[in-house]
């Protein structure tokens, strides 16, 4: 009865390969439109976002120009995004 504690392992079976297919609605053009909608419209109400841009110098040892971009929804009146971009 010493063999009662042995756990048997299932035989290794190869995993099926998944086929990657692009759906007709998943074209690069529709993905681009979806990305632009996410960047330009409010995620709560769908209104177009209002952007403000301000250019300033960084306070590092080697000063570079930084553009601060802020996006807010004029309808919801909430700030949605604040980003800093280095200008070369």
C-alpha positions, 0 to 999 in steps of 0.5 A: 500500500506504499504506492497509494500516495503516488500522484499520477501526472497527466500525459503531456499533450501539445497545446493547440496553436491559436490562429490570429485573424484580423476581424474586418472591423479591426482594421488599422484605420478603425484602430486609429479612429478609436485611439483618436476618439480616446484622446480627443473625447471625454470618457464620461460624456463623449464631449470634445476635450478642451486643451491648454498648452504652456511652454516652459524651460526645465530647471535641470542642469541642461535646460530644455523646453517642456510643453505642458498639455492639460485636457479637461471636459468643458461639460463635466468640468473635470481635468482628465489628463496632464502630460509633459512633453520635451521639445527638441 
